[in-house]
Amino acid sequence: MARRTQASTQAVGDPQSIYGDEFTIDEIIDRHRDRWVVMLVFGYDDDYWPAKGYVIVSARRQQAALDELERLADDQPLPRWGGFPIYSFLAQPDIGPAEFEAFLQQLLTEGRTPT
């Protein structure tokens, strides 16, 4: 796989190919934590949220990811990304009910209210 690098933006893999490594959302979050990710979606969960795919861009800032995506799309002689949907997100894990409850309890203990 080819790897391109720009200042704070990485294009991961060859966007013309859909045969790169496929990752779950959790694996992508582990590998690209706190970065903006643009991926080709290859699979969905039961609620039809993207569940797995191929990372084509990873960047520290959202605008940098979008700029890199546009640059890559302009380089493509074929229709964009082989017809697969594109999903962009900040790679951070969701918090569960227990973590949310602990956070609220901490706010209340400190005398603050959630806004």
Sequence and secondary structure as in RCSB ss.txt:
>XXXX:A:sequence
MARRTQASTQAVGDPQSIYGDEFTIDEIIDRHRDRWVVMLVFGYDDDYWPAKGYVIVSARRQQAALDELERLADD
QPLPRWGGFPIYSFLAQPDIGPAEFEAFLQQLLTEGRTPT
>XXXX:A:secstr
  EEEETTEEEES TT S S  EEHHHHHHHSTTSEEEEEEEEE TTS EEEEEEEEEESSHHHHHHHHHHHHHH
 SSSGGGG  EEEEE      HHHHHHHHHHHHHTT    
